[in-house]
């Protein structure tokens, strides 16, 4: 059954990951190569569109949360001030306000022209703001309510999990926008596509390592040392998420070791280059689709009672 509350969370998480992915991709992947204005222009547009969607879905998420707390309709919580109370008197609302300020700063940086954006410090500022924007999502999850050293470790793991997810999963969208134009014309150069794919696959490999470690840590805390993992809805969804990420990793491995080497600058057939690039675009598109499903699973997980909490209640 469609749940608008979970849907708004999923859209917000997905758009936030893209915001972080575009900024990290711009700062770490394409900064040192010869860029053309075509893919860079579209990456900036993607950043602004994802940022606008994140703000809109974040506001929708807040309204649905207020309606759920008051067990009323969205229009009712707006009229009676419940939504305003959630915004100004809860941790969720205060974090939302800070993230809105960060989003405004990101929007201002995104409006700066491509000429100024080539300055390294401005790209670094954009990346830092985007990482902050994504990382603060941890305050909206189960880890935000944990206490003590274990709680701090749990929160730190959740934050790191979100940031590395943005670098890999969120970075797939700008990667596709960079390499896809090559199918229609001669820009960007094939050599640049090869270098970008190699650099991104290295970043993705490190992200997977951190994602696996932080994900295992979060699952440990959420399931009471895995005692409440199997046989629960939470544990089953985590297994679905792991399976999807392993499938994405399989596509990424094929991209790195099979398709990307076929883009090495040679005097070979242009047809073969185009075919390899077309397969790469299709593979990255499939990864993006699976990443969206993972985000949907995460949105559902955030609304399930943690098995660790249920264990204590028993």
C-alpha positions in Angstrom: 0.0 0.0 0.0 1.3 3.4 -1.0 2.5 5.4 2.1 3.1 9.2 1.3 5.2 9.5 4.4 7.7 6.8 3.3 7.5 8.1 -0.3 8.6 11.6 0.8 11.4 10.1 2.8 12.6 8.1 -0.1 12.5 11.0 -2.5 14.3 13.2 0.0 17.0 10.6 0.6 17.5 10.0 -3.2 17.7 13.7 -4.1 20.0 14.4 -1.2 22.4 11.6 -2.3 22.4 13.1 -5.8 23.3 16.5 -4.4 26.2 15.0 -2.5 27.2 12.8 -5.4 27.3 15.7 -7.9 29.4 17.9 -5.6 31.9 15.1 -4.8 32.1 14.0 -8.4 32.8 17.6 -9.5 35.5 18.1 -6.8 37.3 14.7 -6.9 36.7 13.2 -10.3 36.5 15.8 -13.1 38.4 18.7 -11.6 41.8 17.6 -13.1 40.7 16.7 -16.6 40.0 18.8 -19.7 36.3 19.5 -19.4 33.9 20.7 -22.0 31.0 23.0 -21.2 28.3 20.6 -22.3 28.5 17.9 -19.6 29.5 20.4 -16.9 26.5 22.5 -17.6 24.2 19.6 -17.3 25.9 18.5 -14.0 25.2 22.0 -12.6 21.6 21.7 -13.7 21.3 18.3 -12.1 22.7 19.7 -8.8 20.2 22.5 -8.7 17.3 20.3 -9.7 18.2 17.7 -7.0 18.6 20.4 -4.4 15.2 21.9 -5.2 13.6 18.4 -5.0 15.4 17.8 -1.7 14.0 21.0 -0.2 10.5 20.3 -1.5 10.4 16.6 -0.4 11.9 17.7 3.0 9.1 20.1 3.6 6.6 17.4 2.5 8.3 14.9 4.9 8.0 17.4 7.8 4.2 17.9 7.1 3.5 14.2 6.9 5.5 13.7 10.1 3.4 16.3 11.9 0.2 14.7 10.6 1.4 11.3 11.8 2.2 12.7 15.3 -1.1 14.5 15.6 -3.0 11.6 13.9 -4.6 14.2 11.7 -4.5 15.4 8.1 -1.8 17.6 6.5 -4.2 20.5 6.1 -5.2 20.3 9.8 -1.7 20.3 11.1 -0.9 23.4 9.0 -4.0 25.2 10.3 -3.7 24.4 14.0 0.1 25.1 14.1 1.3 21.5 14.8 3.5 21.6 11.7 5.1 24.8 13.0 5.6 23.2 16.4 7.4 20.2 14.8 9.6 22.6 12.9 10.6 24.9 15.8 10.3 22.6 18.9 11.7 19.3 17.8 15.2 18.0 17.0 13.9 17.0 13.6 12.7 20.5 12.9 15.8 22.2 14.1 18.0 19.9 11.9 15.6 20.7 9.0 16.2 24.4 9.5 20.0 24.0 9.5 19.9 21.8 6.4 17.6 24.4 4.7 20.3 27.0 5.4 22.9 24.7 3.9 20.7 24.1 0.9 20.4 27.9 0.3 24.2 28.3 0.4 24.6 25.4 -2.0 22.0 26.9 -4.3 24.0 30.2 -4.3 27.3 28.4 -5.1 25.5 26.4 -7.8 24.4 29.7 -9.5 28.0 30.8 -9.9 29.2 30.7 -13.5 31.3 27.8 -14.9 34.3 30.1 -15.2 34.4 30.9 -11.4 33.4 27.3 -10.6 36.7 26.1 -12.0 38.4 27.7 -9.0 39.4 24.9 -6.7 38.3 26.5 -3.5 34.8 27.1 -4.7 34.4 23.4 -5.8 35.8 22.4 -2.4 33.3 24.7 -0.6 30.5 23.2 -2.7 31.6 19.7 -1.8 31.9 20.5 1.9 28.4 22.0 2.0 27.0 19.0 0.1 28.7 16.5 2.5 27.3 18.5 5.5 23.8 18.5 3.8 23.9 14.7 3.4 25.6 13.8 6.6 23.1 15.7 8.7 20.4 13.2 7.6 21.8 11.0 10.3 20.0 13.2 12.8 16.7 12.0 11.2 17.4 8.3 11.8 17.5 5.8 14.7 21.1 6.7 15.5 20.1 10.2 16.6 18.4 8.8 19.7 21.3 6.8 20.9 23.3 7.8 23.9 26.8 7.3 25.4 29.9 6.2 23.6 28.1 3.5 21.7 25.5 6.0 20.6 28.3 8.3 19.4 29.9 5.5 17.5 26.5 4.5 16.0 25.8 8.1 14.9 29.3 8.5 13.4 28.8 5.2 11.5 25.4 6.3 10.2 26.9 9.7 9.0 29.8 8.0 7.3 27.4 5.5 5.7 25.3 8.4 4.2 28.3 10.3 2.9 29.9 7.3 1.2 26.5 6.3 -0.3 26.4 9.8 -1.8 29.9 9.4 -3.3 29.1 6.1 -4.9 25.3 5.8 -5.5 24.7 9.5 -5.8 27.7 9.9 -8.0 26.3 7.5 -10.6 23.9 10.2 -11.9 26.7 12.8 -12.8 28.8 10.0 -14.1 26.1 9.1 -16.6 25.6 12.7 -17.6 29.3 13.0 -18.3 29.8 9.9 -20.5 26.4 9.9 -22.3 27.0 12.9 -24.6 29.9 11.0 -26.1 27.3 8.7 -27.8 25.8 11.7 -29.7 29.0 13.6 -30.7 32.7 13.8 -30.1 32.5 15.5 -26.7 33.8 14.8 -24.1 36.9 13.1 -25.7 37.1 9.3 -25.3 40.3 9.7 -23.3 38.5 11.9 -20.7 35.7 9.3 -20.4 38.3 6.7 -19.7 40.0 8.7 -17.1 36.8 9.7 -15.4 35.5 6.1 -15.3 38.8 4.9 -13.8 38.8 7.6 -11.1 35.2 7.1 -10.3 35.6 3.3 -10.0 38.5 3.8 -7.6 36.3 6.2 -5.5 33.4 3.7 -5.6 35.7 0.8 -4.5 36.7 2.7 -1.4 33.1 3.8 -0.8 32.0 0.2 -0.9 34.6 -0.7 1.8 33.4 2.1 4.0 29.7 1.3 3.3 30.2 -2.3 4.3 32.0 -1.5 7.5 29.6 1.3 8.6 26.6 -0.8 7.5 27.7 -3.7 9.6 28.3 -1.4 12.6 24.8 0.1 12.2 23.2 -3.3 11.9 25.0 -4.5 15.0 23.6 -1.6 17.1 20.1 -1.9 15.6 19.8 -5.6 16.2 21.4 -6.0 19.6 24.6 -7.6 18.3 22.7 -9.5 15.6 20.6 -11.4 18.2 17.4 -9.9 16.7 18.5 -9.9 13.1 17.0 -13.1 11.6 13.3 -13.7 11.7 12.4 -10.0 11.8 11.0 -7.6 9.1 14.0 -5.3 9.8 16.5 -8.1 9.2 14.8 -9.3 6.1 14.9 -5.8 4.5 18.5 -5.4 5.5 19.2 -8.7 3.6 17.4 -7.3 0.6 19.4 -4.1 0.8 22.7 -6.1 1.0 21.6 -8.2 -2.0 20.9 -5.2 -4.1 24.2 -3.6 -3.2 26.1 -6.8 -4.1 24.3 -6.7 -7.5 25.3 -3.1 -8.0 28.9 -4.0 -7.0 28.8 -6.7 -9.7 27.8 -4.2 -12.4 30.5 -1.8 -11.1 33.2 -4.5 -11.3 32.2 -5.4 -14.9 32.4 -1.7 -15.7 35.9 -1.3 -14.3 37.5 -4.5 -15.5 35.6 -5.3 -18.7 34.1 -2.2 -20.3 36.3 0.7 -19.2 39.5 -0.9 -20.6 37.9 -1.0 -24.0 37.8 2.8 -24.0 41.6 3.0 -23.9 42.7 5.5 -26.6 43.8 3.4 -29.6 43.7 3.4 -33.4 41.0 0.7 -33.3 37.4 0.7 -34.5 35.2 3.6 -33.5 32.3 1.2 -33.6 33.8 -0.9 -30.9 34.4 2.2 -28.7 30.8 3.3 -29.2 29.4 -0.1 -28.4 31.5 -0.3 -25.2 30.3 3.2 -24.2 26.7 2.3 -24.9 27.0 -0.8 -22.7 28.6 1.4 -20.0 25.7 3.8 -20.1 23.2 0.9 -19.9 25.1 -0.6 -17.0 25.3 2.7 -15.1 21.6 3.2 -15.7 20.8 -0.2 -14.2 23.0 0.7 -11.2 21.0 3.9 -10.7 17.7 2.0 -10.9 18.9 -0.5 -8.3 20.2 2.4 -6.1 16.7 3.9 -6.1 15.3 0.6 -4.9 17.9 0.6 -2.1 16.8 4.1 -1.1 13.2 2.9 -1.0 14.2 0.0 1.3 16.1 2.5 3.5 13.1 4.7 3.7 11.0 1.8 4.9 13.7 0.6 7.4 13.6 4.1 9.0 10.0 3.5 10.0 10.2 0.0 11.4 10.7 -0.5 15.1 14.4 -1.4 15.6 14.8 -5.1 16.7 17.2 -3.9 19.4 14.4 -1.8 20.9 11.9 -4.6 20.6 14.4 -6.9 22.4 14.5 -4.6 25.4 10.7 -4.3 25.4 10.4 -8.0 25.6 
